[in-house]
Amino acid sequence: MPSHPLDRGVARARRAFAAALIGAVLALLAVHGGPARPATASARPLITGISGIGDYDPVIFEHARATGAQLVRLGLYWDAVAPRQQPASWEPENPADPHYDWDYIDQGVTEAVRTGLNPVLLVDGAPGWAQRCSPPSIQAGGGLCNPDPAALAAFAKAAATRYNGRFGNLPRVQYWQGLNEPNLSLFFFPQYEGNKAVSPTLYRALINSFYAAVKAVDPSNLVIAAGLGPIAVPKYTVGPMRFTRELLCMRGHERPRPTAGDCDGGVHFDIFDIHPYTSGGPTHEGGVNDLQLGDLGKLGPLIRAADRAGRIEGQFKHTQLWCTEFSWDSNPPDPGGLPMKILNRWTAEALYRSWRAGISRFFWYSLRDDPSQPQRPFSETLQSGLYFRGPTPAQDQPKEVLSAFRFPFVAYPEEKGLSFWGRTPSSAAGRVAIQLWQGGRWRTALRARADGAGIFQGLIPGRYGRSQHGQARALYLGEATVPFSMKPVPDFRQPPFG
């Protein structure tokens, strides 16, 4: 089935974002940091998901489930569901109003649940009548220009009512995300008035109205704040750290603390989301207000300080941290992407580093490669899929990196021995064999126990790997991880989309 026109618009926006990101990273400093070592903190869950699933073919959802994902993010595009012109008389909070067209998203939600995936609905886009300014031409498909919070709330209430589990034969949706990357001019406008960043304040009103509407339908619904793009570009993109501080009325880099006042009564969401795309490897850091993968350690202290200050009004005492988009293009098919051997390693490390920074849900973007477009350079298309794209979804072929995503495992030599971390493919408990390549074959060096979230970690005493020779892997219920080499891969410049 052909993709929805709004899906194609979002793909164009993502390509534009990739080009902007590539330009921005040229100004960054040289590569930072080295391979991180597994933490000794108590295990926390790391549930995986897929964003950018593509068409709603049933086979695609089956493929998504085969990655080990438990969640799938689907775009609920307001301007595709709502009427193009605002009717003279209608009920925008009523999902049964005949002016709405829900058929496409109904199909996606139904297929996701049928396959055993938990849907996350990203509400994005806005009809022209709900926007209070005209976006500049630089914005790509799906961009917003100061949307009306009351109109967004009415649509959110209609959507949450439709998927409350009691409307027709439609499934229940618990996870709701309010907009996408509002710190990027590509998706949200205005960002600045002069030198003053205004998008955080505008978004605060939007997420508060969205939260109230979704919770009014069912208080057990969970609201995810819009995922933020990773890099600051002066007068164009508000860096995610600055955006978060100003959204939550916080100040200070090293020791975050609240500003004066009540921050409009607080900011209402249950889950905070970041898209830590990196212009290098898993340890790559950006500027002071960036949140590339290597910067993730900066986010937790800010969110915890905002929790303590009462700036976040949500369901949890400790606000959850999610990453609903992350990836690199692969080579093949993108000649500018990462060779598969490095992509395998960096993907496992990305999952580990995210978990270590407190991320509890990690989504890969996307499931299958973009179709071939000879008229476009590879840097403007997405080859970050976990599947090579075939003529039909049924003919898609899994990439080797799918195994690294499904069953992540890292191992680092250190003074006391070989430190390792991993997560079982199903996030289930059980016994895991840690094996080392010795004497031309795999030998079990230790048996570890994965906890109830599927996390296992530990230390193999000895000097294995200190010479940068050898490999390690984990084995669980007959399934092996991609071998993890003892030879590190130094960070280097690598645009995420080739």
ZAFIBA-354151 format. One record per residue (C-alpha): residue number from 0; residue in three letters; x, y, z. Coordinates in nm, 3 decimals, always signed. Example, Ala and Ser with C-alpha at 12.3 -4.5 7.8 and 13.67 -1.06 7.14 Angstrom:
BEGIN
0_ALA_+1.230_-0.450_+0.780
1_SER_+1.367_-0.106_+0.714
This chain:
BEGIN
0_MET_+0.000_+0.000_+0.000
1_PRO_+0.142_+0.345_-0.080
2_SER_+0.262_+0.557_+0.207
3_HIS_+0.044_+0.835_+0.337
4_PRO_+0.127_+1.177_+0.192
5_LEU_+0.207_+1.310_+0.538
6_ASP_+0.454_+1.026_+0.592
7_ARG_+0.630_+1.134_+0.275
8_GLY_+0.632_+1.491_+0.407
9_VAL_+0.799_+1.380_+0.728
10_ALA_+1.059_+1.188_+0.526
11_ARG_+1.138_+1.506_+0.334
12_ALA_+1.168_+1.691_+0.663
13_ARG_+1.407_+1.430_+0.797
14_ARG_+1.624_+1.462_+0.489
15_ALA_+1.633_+1.838_+0.533
16_PHE_+1.722_+1.791_+0.899
17_ALA_+2.007_+1.561_+0.797
18_ALA_+2.147_+1.826_+0.565
19_ALA_+2.119_+2.090_+0.839
20_LEU_+2.288_+1.862_+1.089
21_ILE_+2.578_+1.793_+0.853
22_GLY_+2.630_+2.165_+0.807
23_ALA_+2.612_+2.231_+1.178
24_VAL_+2.868_+1.971_+1.277
25_LEU_+3.133_+2.130_+1.055
26_ALA_+3.165_+2.395_+1.323
27_LEU_+3.206_+2.149_+1.606
28_LEU_+3.533_+2.077_+1.777
29_ALA_+3.731_+1.761_+1.712
30_VAL_+3.625_+1.423_+1.843
31_HIS_+3.597_+1.378_+2.220
32_GLY_+3.615_+1.090_+2.460
33_GLY_+3.691_+0.718_+2.448
34_PRO_+3.493_+0.401_+2.498
35_ALA_+3.283_+0.406_+2.809
36_ARG_+3.303_+0.120_+3.053
37_PRO_+3.003_-0.063_+3.191
38_ALA_+2.853_+0.094_+3.499
39_THR_+2.828_-0.087_+3.828
40_ALA_+2.493_+0.065_+3.918
41_SER_+2.195_-0.162_+3.970
42_ALA_+2.032_-0.274_+3.647
43_ARG_+1.753_-0.068_+3.494
44_PRO_+1.529_-0.168_+3.203
45_LEU_+1.609_-0.090_+2.842
46_ILE_+1.303_-0.155_+2.626
47_THR_+1.345_-0.103_+2.253
48_GLY_+1.111_+0.037_+1.991
49_ILE_+1.094_+0.137_+1.624
50_SER_+1.021_+0.481_+1.481
51_GLY_+0.972_+0.541_+1.110
52_ILE_+0.801_+0.211_+1.045
53_GLY_+0.691_+0.309_+0.694
54_ASP_+0.376_+0.170_+0.535
55_TYR_+0.119_-0.011_+0.747
56_ASP_+0.164_-0.343_+0.571
57_PRO_+0.110_-0.630_+0.820
58_VAL_+0.449_-0.777_+0.722
59_ILE_+0.622_-0.459_+0.832
60_PHE_+0.480_-0.490_+1.182
61_GLU_+0.592_-0.853_+1.192
62_HIS_+0.941_-0.740_+1.096
63_ALA_+0.935_-0.474_+1.365
64_ARG_+0.846_-0.733_+1.627
65_ALA_+1.130_-0.955_+1.502
66_THR_+1.379_-0.683_+1.602
67_GLY_+1.294_-0.746_+1.967
68_ALA_+1.106_-0.416_+1.985
69_GLN_+0.809_-0.390_+2.218
70_LEU_+0.704_-0.040_+2.111
71_VAL_+0.636_+0.129_+1.780
72_ARG_+0.594_+0.502_+1.727
73_LEU_+0.327_+0.596_+1.472
74_GLY_+0.268_+0.943_+1.333
75_LEU_-0.081_+1.077_+1.400
76_TYR_-0.083_+1.375_+1.166
77_TRP_-0.339_+1.628_+1.273
78_ASP_-0.355_+1.797_+0.933
79_ALA_-0.420_+1.462_+0.762
80_VAL_-0.703_+1.361_+0.996
81_ALA_-0.870_+1.700_+1.043
82_PRO_-1.053_+1.891_+0.767
83_ARG_-0.846_+2.118_+0.545
84_GLN_-1.086_+2.406_+0.611
85_GLN_-1.238_+2.455_+0.952
86_PRO_-1.609_+2.371_+0.926
87_ALA_-1.865_+2.629_+1.023
88_SER_-2.019_+2.377_+1.260
89_TRP_-1.851_+2.068_+1.402
90_GLU_-1.738_+1.899_+1.723
91_PRO_-1.356_+1.888_+1.721
92_GLU_-1.340_+1.696_+2.053
93_ASN_-1.566_+1.423_+1.915
94_PRO_-1.376_+1.145_+1.732
95_ALA_-1.697_+1.044_+1.556
96_ASP_-1.740_+1.386_+1.394
97_PRO_-1.778_+1.316_+1.020
98_HIS_-1.523_+1.583_+0.929
99_TYR_-1.241_+1.365_+1.066
100_ASP_-1.072_+1.092_+0.860
101_TRP_-0.907_+0.837_+1.090
102_ASP_-0.886_+0.540_+0.851
103_TYR_-0.511_+0.536_+0.800
104_ILE_-0.408_+0.566_+1.164
105_ASP_-0.681_+0.319_+1.266
106_GLN_-0.506_+0.066_+1.044
107_GLY_-0.165_+0.134_+1.199
108_VAL_-0.284_+0.112_+1.558
109_THR_-0.481_-0.205_+1.490
110_GLU_-0.191_-0.379_+1.314
111_ALA_+0.057_-0.277_+1.585
112_VAL_-0.154_-0.422_+1.864
113_ARG_-0.236_-0.734_+1.662
114_THR_+0.136_-0.798_+1.626
115_GLY_+0.203_-0.753_+1.997
116_LEU_+0.356_-0.406_+1.972
117_ASN_+0.258_-0.124_+2.204
118_PRO_+0.181_+0.186_+1.994
119_VAL_+0.311_+0.532_+2.078
120_LEU_+0.113_+0.798_+1.893
121_LEU_+0.313_+1.105_+1.793
122_VAL_+0.064_+1.388_+1.735
123_ASP_+0.225_+1.622_+1.485
124_GLY_+0.141_+1.857_+1.201
125_ALA_-0.144_+2.107_+1.220
126_PRO_-0.406_+2.228_+0.975
127_GLY_-0.355_+2.582_+0.855
128_TRP_-0.655_+2.711_+1.048
129_ALA_-0.494_+2.598_+1.377
130_GLN_-0.166_+2.785_+1.316
131_ARG_-0.127_+3.144_+1.422
132_CYS_+0.140_+3.247_+1.172
133_SER_+0.277_+3.140_+0.836
134_PRO_+0.592_+2.923_+0.841
135_PRO_+0.894_+3.035_+0.640
136_SER_+0.984_+2.846_+0.326
137_ILE_+1.275_+2.674_+0.504
138_GLN_+1.035_+2.453_+0.695
139_ALA_+0.983_+2.107_+0.556
140_GLY_+0.667_+1.898_+0.545
141_GLY_+0.494_+1.875_+0.880
142_GLY_+0.634_+2.202_+1.015
143_LEU_+0.429_+2.410_+1.255
144_CYS_+0.397_+2.783_+1.307
145_ASN_+0.282_+2.878_+1.657
146_PRO_-0.017_+2.639_+1.671
147_ASP_-0.314_+2.721_+1.890
148_PRO_-0.294_+2.526_+2.222
149_ALA_-0.673_+2.511_+2.254
150_ALA_-0.713_+2.365_+1.906
151_LEU_-0.439_+2.109_+1.976
152_ALA_-0.613_+2.013_+2.300
153_ALA_-0.944_+1.956_+2.119
154_PHE_-0.778_+1.725_+1.867
155_ALA_-0.580_+1.543_+2.137
156_LYS_-0.900_+1.480_+2.331
157_ALA_-1.071_+1.342_+2.022
158_ALA_-0.775_+1.112_+1.949
159_ALA_-0.739_+0.990_+2.308
160_THR_-1.113_+0.919_+2.318
161_ARG_-1.098_+0.725_+1.993
162_TYR_-0.820_+0.503_+2.126
163_ASN_-0.940_+0.463_+2.484
164_GLY_-1.022_+0.095_+2.430
165_ARG_-1.397_+0.156_+2.444
166_PHE_-1.457_+0.325_+2.107
167_GLY_-1.584_+0.084_+1.848
168_ASN_-1.349_-0.212_+1.813
169_LEU_-1.033_-0.003_+1.826
170_PRO_-0.746_-0.087_+2.065
171_ARG_-0.635_+0.124_+2.357
172_VAL_-0.336_+0.354_+2.322
173_GLN_-0.163_+0.458_+2.644
174_TYR_+0.138_+0.654_+2.514
175_TRP_+0.087_+0.999_+2.361
176_GLN_+0.358_+1.233_+2.235
177_GLY_+0.295_+1.603_+2.181
178_LEU_+0.474_+1.724_+1.865
179_ASN_+0.821_+1.659_+1.723
180_GLU_+1.152_+1.844_+1.770
181_PRO_+1.009_+2.186_+1.859
182_ASN_+1.364_+2.321_+1.905
183_LEU_+1.428_+2.294_+1.528
184_SER_+1.314_+2.557_+1.278
185_LEU_+1.253_+2.275_+1.033
186_PHE_+0.962_+2.157_+1.246
187_PHE_+0.855_+2.449_+1.464
188_PHE_+0.847_+2.824_+1.414
189_PRO_+0.927_+3.077_+1.552
190_GLN_+1.242_+2.975_+1.737
191_TYR_+1.374_+3.322_+1.814
192_GLU_+1.261_+3.681_+1.840
193_GLY_+1.587_+3.866_+1.800
194_ASN_+1.830_+3.688_+2.032
195_LYS_+1.556_+3.564_+2.263
196_ALA_+1.453_+3.201_+2.230
197_VAL_+1.072_+3.188_+2.224
198_SER_+1.006_+2.827_+2.121
199_PRO_+1.046_+2.689_+2.477
200_THR_+0.775_+2.919_+2.611
201_LEU_+0.544_+2.851_+2.317
202_TYR_+0.591_+2.479_+2.357
203_ARG_+0.521_+2.494_+2.732
204_ALA_+0.168_+2.617_+2.660
205_LEU_+0.121_+2.347_+2.395
206_ILE_+0.237_+2.052_+2.603
207_ASN_+0.037_+2.169_+2.905
208_SER_-0.284_+2.186_+2.700
209_PHE_-0.204_+1.853_+2.531
210_TYR_-0.143_+1.686_+2.868
211_ALA_-0.468_+1.812_+3.018
212_ALA_-0.670_+1.687_+2.721
213_VAL_-0.512_+1.340_+2.710
214_LYS_-0.536_+1.291_+3.087
215_ALA_-0.898_+1.408_+3.093
216_VAL_-0.987_+1.104_+2.882
217_ASP_-0.792_+0.858_+3.099
218_PRO_-0.557_+0.960_+3.384
219_SER_-0.350_+0.647_+3.325
220_ASN_-0.251_+0.771_+2.979
221_LEU_+0.116_+0.868_+2.965
222_VAL_+0.231_+1.187_+2.792
223_ILE_+0.573_+1.216_+2.629
224_ALA_+0.720_+1.561_+2.572
225_ALA_+0.835_+1.622_+2.216
226_GLY_+1.172_+1.467_+2.134
227_LEU_+1.440_+1.732_+2.086
228_GLY_+1.692_+1.757_+1.804
229_PRO_+2.055_+1.728_+1.919
230_ILE_+2.250_+2.031_+1.798
231_ALA_+2.236_+2.407_+1.856
232_VAL_+2.262_+2.629_+1.548
233_PRO_+2.267_+3.003_+1.634
234_LYS_+1.945_+3.186_+1.540
235_TYR_+1.814_+2.869_+1.376
236_THR_+1.793_+2.588_+1.631
237_VAL_+1.770_+2.621_+2.008
238_GLY_+2.015_+2.374_+2.156
239_PRO_+1.833_+2.097_+2.346
240_MET_+1.999_+2.174_+2.680
241_ARG_+1.906_+2.542_+2.655
242_PHE_+1.557_+2.453_+2.532
243_THR_+1.506_+2.218_+2.826
244_ARG_+1.631_+2.470_+3.083
245_GLU_+1.405_+2.743_+2.948
246_LEU_+1.107_+2.510_+2.907
247_LEU_+1.141_+2.401_+3.272
248_CYS_+1.242_+2.745_+3.406
249_MET_+1.582_+2.622_+3.522
250_ARG_+1.925_+2.785_+3.508
251_GLY_+2.287_+2.681_+3.545
252_HIS_+2.496_+2.424_+3.360
253_GLU_+2.692_+2.244_+3.629
254_ARG_+2.438_+2.284_+3.911
255_PRO_+2.088_+2.329_+3.764
256_ARG_+1.844_+2.519_+3.984
257_PRO_+1.502_+2.682_+3.936
258_THR_+1.455_+3.039_+3.829
259_ALA_+1.224_+3.273_+4.019
260_GLY_+0.848_+3.231_+3.978
261_ASP_+0.621_+2.930_+3.936
262_CYS_+0.695_+2.854_+3.567
263_ASP_+0.328_+2.892_+3.466
264_GLY_+0.231_+2.638_+3.730
265_GLY_+0.483_+2.381_+3.604
266_VAL_+0.531_+2.185_+3.283
267_HIS_+0.305_+1.884_+3.240
268_PHE_+0.441_+1.559_+3.097
269_ASP_+0.533_+1.213_+3.224
270_ILE_+0.828_+1.126_+3.000
271_PHE_+1.110_+1.338_+2.856
272_ASP_+1.243_+1.250_+2.509
273_ILE_+1.569_+1.325_+2.330
274_HIS_+1.693_+1.238_+1.978
275_PRO_+2.072_+1.222_+2.037
276_TYR_+2.185_+1.181_+1.677
277_THR_+2.560_+1.217_+1.662
278_SER_+2.806_+1.345_+1.403
279_GLY_+3.052_+1.079_+1.514
280_GLY_+3.050_+0.763_+1.719
281_PRO_+2.886_+0.658_+2.046
282_THR_+3.119_+0.873_+2.258
283_HIS_+3.098_+1.183_+2.037
284_GLU_+3.023_+1.505_+2.222
285_GLY_+2.895_+1.838_+2.098
286_GLY_+2.880_+2.188_+2.241
287_VAL_+2.756_+2.301_+2.579
288_ASN_+2.391_+2.310_+2.471
289_ASP_+2.402_+2.002_+2.246
290_LEU_+2.282_+1.654_+2.332
291_GLN_+2.461_+1.418_+2.100
292_LEU_+2.502_+1.061_+2.218
293_GLY_+2.821_+1.137_+2.409
294_ASP_+2.648_+1.427_+2.587
295_LEU_+2.363_+1.224_+2.737
296_GLY_+2.518_+1.233_+3.083
297_LYS_+2.428_+1.604_+3.102
298_LEU_+2.054_+1.545_+3.071
299_GLY_+1.979_+1.336_+3.379
300_PRO_+2.105_+1.591_+3.636
301_LEU_+1.894_+1.866_+3.476
302_ILE_+1.575_+1.656_+3.473
303_ARG_+1.634_+1.536_+3.830
304_ALA_+1.688_+1.894_+3.946
305_ALA_+1.364_+1.999_+3.773
306_ASP_+1.183_+1.710_+3.943
307_ARG_+1.310_+1.820_+4.285
308_ALA_+1.211_+2.179_+4.214
309_GLY_+0.856_+2.078_+4.120
310_ARG_+0.896_+2.213_+3.767
311_ILE_+0.770_+1.890_+3.609
312_GLU_+0.410_+1.800_+3.687
313_GLY_+0.373_+1.438_+3.583
314_GLN_+0.274_+1.094_+3.700
315_PHE_+0.618_+0.986_+3.819
316_LYS_+0.830_+1.114_+4.106
317_HIS_+1.132_+1.061_+3.882
318_THR_+1.056_+1.159_+3.523
319_GLN_+1.139_+0.884_+3.275
320_LEU_+1.393_+0.949_+2.999
321_TRP_+1.329_+0.808_+2.652
322_CYS_+1.506_+0.823_+2.317
323_THR_+1.248_+0.780_+2.038
324_GLU_+1.489_+0.838_+1.748
325_PHE_+1.847_+0.735_+1.685
326_SER_+2.040_+0.568_+1.401
327_TRP_+2.321_+0.574_+1.148
328_ASP_+2.294_+0.491_+0.778
329_SER_+2.463_+0.167_+0.673
330_ASN_+2.708_+0.100_+0.391
331_PRO_+2.572_-0.077_+0.193
332_PRO_+2.354_+0.067_+0.053
333_ASP_+2.466_+0.424_+0.138
334_PRO_+2.829_+0.473_+0.031
335_GLY_+2.856_+0.747_+0.294
336_GLY_+2.713_+0.527_+0.571
337_LEU_+2.893_+0.317_+0.827
338_PRO_+3.049_-0.014_+0.722
339_MET_+2.841_-0.292_+0.874
340_LYS_+3.117_-0.414_+1.107
341_ILE_+3.151_-0.071_+1.270
342_LEU_+2.774_-0.014_+1.265
343_ASN_+2.723_-0.338_+1.457
344_ARG_+2.966_-0.228_+1.727
345_TRP_+2.844_+0.128_+1.749
346_THR_+2.479_+0.019_+1.769
347_ALA_+2.548_-0.205_+2.068
348_GLU_+2.748_+0.076_+2.227
349_ALA_+2.470_+0.328_+2.158
350_LEU_+2.222_+0.110_+2.345
351_TYR_+2.466_+0.065_+2.632
352_ARG_+2.556_+0.433_+2.658
353_SER_+2.188_+0.532_+2.650
354_TRP_+2.104_+0.284_+2.926
355_ARG_+2.401_+0.409_+3.128
356_ALA_+2.272_+0.767_+3.099
357_GLY_+1.930_+0.668_+3.234
358_ILE_+1.739_+0.611_+2.908
359_SER_+1.477_+0.340_+2.966
360_ARG_+1.323_+0.324_+2.615
361_PHE_+1.537_+0.336_+2.299
362_PHE_+1.384_+0.354_+1.948
363_TRP_+1.569_+0.297_+1.622
364_TYR_+1.488_+0.520_+1.323
365_SER_+1.394_+0.345_+1.093
366_LEU_+1.278_-0.008_+1.011
367_ARG_+1.354_-0.030_+0.637
368_ASP_+1.571_+0.171_+0.400
369_ASP_+1.426_+0.443_+0.180
370_PRO_+1.356_+0.343_-0.179
371_SER_+1.634_+0.408_-0.428
372_GLN_+1.622_+0.764_-0.567
373_PRO_+1.897_+0.801_-0.831
374_GLN_+1.817_+1.171_-0.874
375_ARG_+1.905_+1.242_-0.508
376_PRO_+2.237_+1.208_-0.326
377_PHE_+2.246_+0.938_-0.060
378_SER_+2.287_+1.206_+0.208
379_GLU_+1.928_+1.315_+0.137
380_THR_+1.774_+0.971_+0.177
381_LEU_+1.757_+0.733_+0.472
382_GLN_+1.943_+0.404_+0.465
383_SER_+1.929_+0.360_+0.842
384_GLY_+1.680_+0.075_+0.827
385_LEU_+1.732_-0.250_+1.012
386_TYR_+1.617_-0.415_+0.687
387_PHE_+1.747_-0.373_+0.332
388_ARG_+1.450_-0.260_+0.128
389_GLY_+1.314_-0.511_-0.122
390_PRO_+1.056_-0.469_-0.400
391_THR_+0.789_-0.545_-0.137
392_PRO_+0.801_-0.556_+0.245
393_ALA_+0.787_-0.936_+0.230
394_GLN_+1.111_-0.926_+0.027
395_ASP_+1.297_-0.699_+0.270
396_GLN_+1.612_-0.863_+0.407
397_PRO_+1.745_-0.815_+0.761
398_LYS_+2.079_-0.641_+0.799
399_GLU_+2.344_-0.783_+1.028
400_VAL_+2.297_-0.477_+1.252
401_LEU_+1.948_-0.602_+1.339
402_SER_+2.117_-0.863_+1.560
403_ALA_+2.321_-0.595_+1.738
404_PHE_+2.001_-0.401_+1.805
405_ARG_+1.801_-0.705_+1.911
406_PHE_+2.067_-0.853_+2.140
407_PRO_+2.315_-0.577_+2.237
408_PHE_+2.642_-0.672_+2.405
409_VAL_+2.964_-0.481_+2.484
410_ALA_+3.286_-0.587_+2.656
411_TYR_+3.579_-0.367_+2.759
412_PRO_+3.918_-0.471_+2.900
413_GLU_+4.010_-0.290_+3.220
414_GLU_+4.246_-0.328_+3.513
415_LYS_+4.051_-0.593_+3.702
416_GLY_+3.940_-0.792_+3.401
417_LEU_+3.696_-0.788_+3.112
418_SER_+3.387_-0.584_+3.197
419_PHE_+3.070_-0.669_+3.004
420_TRP_+2.709_-0.553_+2.966
421_GLY_+2.417_-0.672_+2.760
422_ARG_+2.042_-0.720_+2.735
423_THR_+1.859_-1.034_+2.630
424_PRO_+1.660_-1.019_+2.304
425_SER_+1.323_-1.041_+2.481
426_SER_+1.425_-0.833_+2.784
427_ALA_+1.357_-1.148_+2.988
428_ALA_+1.547_-1.299_+3.278
429_GLY_+1.764_-1.607_+3.242
430_ARG_+2.112_-1.752_+3.228
431_VAL_+2.356_-1.604_+2.977
432_ALA_+2.686_-1.758_+2.875
433_ILE_+2.972_-1.511_+2.820
434_GLN_+3.212_-1.658_+2.567
435_LEU_+3.562_-1.561_+2.455
436_TRP_+3.734_-1.648_+2.128
437_GLN_+4.035_-1.855_+2.229
438_GLY_+4.235_-2.117_+2.045
439_GLY_+4.027_-2.087_+1.731
440_ARG_+3.692_-2.149_+1.899
441_TRP_+3.441_-2.000_+2.140
442_ARG_+3.494_-2.095_+2.506
443_THR_+3.249_-2.013_+2.786
444_ALA_+3.433_-1.801_+3.042
445_LEU_+3.145_-1.719_+3.275
446_ARG_+2.771_-1.764_+3.318
447_ALA_+2.580_-1.451_+3.412
448_ARG_+2.220_-1.404_+3.519
449_ALA_+2.002_-1.153_+3.337
450_ASP_+1.765_-0.974_+3.573
451_GLY_+1.390_-0.929_+3.529
452_ALA_+1.452_-0.659_+3.268
453_GLY_+1.694_-0.879_+3.073
454_ILE_+2.000_-0.677_+3.177
455_PHE_+2.318_-0.865_+3.257
456_GLN_+2.660_-0.729_+3.346
457_GLY_+2.973_-0.836_+3.524
458_LEU_+3.348_-0.889_+3.517
459_ILE_+3.563_-1.175_+3.389
460_PRO_+3.889_-1.167_+3.589
461_GLY_+4.211_-1.181_+3.393
462_ARG_+4.397_-0.999_+3.117
463_TYR_+4.186_-1.103_+2.818
464_GLY_+4.162_-0.826_+2.559
465_ARG_+4.426_-0.594_+2.700
466_SER_+4.644_-0.665_+2.397
467_GLN_+4.347_-0.554_+2.180
468_HIS_+4.321_-0.905_+2.040
469_GLY_+4.025_-1.137_+2.067
470_GLN_+3.646_-1.117_+2.072
471_ALA_+3.366_-1.171_+2.321
472_ARG_+3.002_-1.259_+2.278
473_ALA_+2.697_-1.361_+2.482
474_LEU_+2.477_-1.663_+2.427
475_TYR_+2.114_-1.680_+2.545
476_LEU_+1.872_-1.963_+2.466
477_GLY_+2.085_-2.064_+2.170
478_GLU_+2.103_-1.711_+2.022
479_ALA_+2.443_-1.541_+2.005
480_THR_+2.525_-1.172_+1.997
481_VAL_+2.735_-1.017_+1.723
482_PRO_+3.097_-1.073_+1.841
483_PHE_+3.243_-0.766_+2.012
484_SER_+3.608_-0.705_+1.924
485_MET_+3.869_-0.618_+2.182
486_LYS_+4.018_-0.372_+1.932
487_PRO_+3.848_-0.034_+1.990
488_VAL_+3.717_+0.182_+1.707
489_PRO_+3.831_+0.542_+1.768
490_ASP_+3.571_+0.814_+1.724
491_PHE_+3.563_+0.984_+1.385
492_ARG_+3.338_+1.226_+1.202
493_GLN_+3.034_+1.045_+1.067
494_PRO_+2.710_+1.219_+0.962
495_PRO_+2.420_+1.004_+1.085
496_PHE_+2.254_+0.986_+0.743
497_GLY_+2.563_+0.944_+0.530
